[in-house]
């Protein structure tokens, strides 16, 4: 029980203070933060919808945030369709990526197979490396 209490934030401690066993504390925490909670799903979806990369931000960090939100949603059995995730990612890029977005969007229209998120990540990392090479 003490290990659980020491590893959580102080603001959470009052929720498990009355628990007699570590199992009770764990079950209380799981009920609060785990599982398929409708409010949590909405929160994560809103986070994904509003995520935005600013000019000068690191593309790897930005893509990691998106991947993390996707994985959190998957962990509670909420699947974001591939097309939606790719679209949200493209729309989260700053204006300096407009040419990249436009050319990719046009090429996707000609291709019947949907682009997977991981493929988009690879393309964005290549684009980022290309930009870095040009600035040298």
Secondary structure by P-SEA (a helix, b strand, c coil): caaaaaaccccccccccccccaaaaaaaaaaacccccaaaaaaaaaaaaaccccccccaaaaaaaaaaaaaaaaaacccccaaaaaaaaaaaccccaaaaaaaaaaaaaaccccccaaaaaaaaaaaaaaaaaaac
